């Protein structure tokens, strides 16, 4: 079982083996956490992402961390919320699970996640938190996972899901 803890802050400040980026399927710089990660990692990140030729929804791909204090960045494309009947829960679970697999394959012990899909992609926060927490906790690996909530509402929602 992976170990899970929660902090509020900016994921670009996380010092450890890996951070996860809530990217888009094109792996071309977007807004939100993706924009913040690209700004902090530097322009080499965009060049590396373009060489990956995109990332299907629910999958996860790896680049170096460049100027960030992590070895690797794991880019995953979250589902865009429509009404919940377009496999959004399964796709979000895949994002967490595939990101954790990439972390293990790359010999990471510490990895930080943002709240995937709950920003621009509109996934209802409480539903997304439950999926994130259960997928991380049920993942069989000796990993230390930190959820980095950017705002207080996200922090509270993850806290609730972790206590449930
Ligand atoms: P998505 O398109 O997957 O919804 P967003 O980047 O719009 O991705 O939002 C995902 C979450 O990341 C939101 O909770 C947003 O507030 C948060 N976020 C934005 N910037 C940062 C950051 N620097 N560190 C951590 N989380 C961030």
Boltz pocket constraint, residues with backbone or C-beta under 6 A from the ligand:
constraints:
  - pocket:
      binder: B
      contacts: [[A, 9], [A, 10], [A, 11], [A, 12], [A, 22], [A, 23], [A, 31], [A, 32], [A, 33], [A, 34], [A, 36], [A, 37], [A, 78], [A, 114], [A, 115], [A, 116], [A, 117], [A, 118], [A, 119], [A, 120], [A, 121], [A, 122], [A, 123], [A, 148], [A, 149], [A, 150], [A, 151], [A, 154]]
      max_distance: 6.0
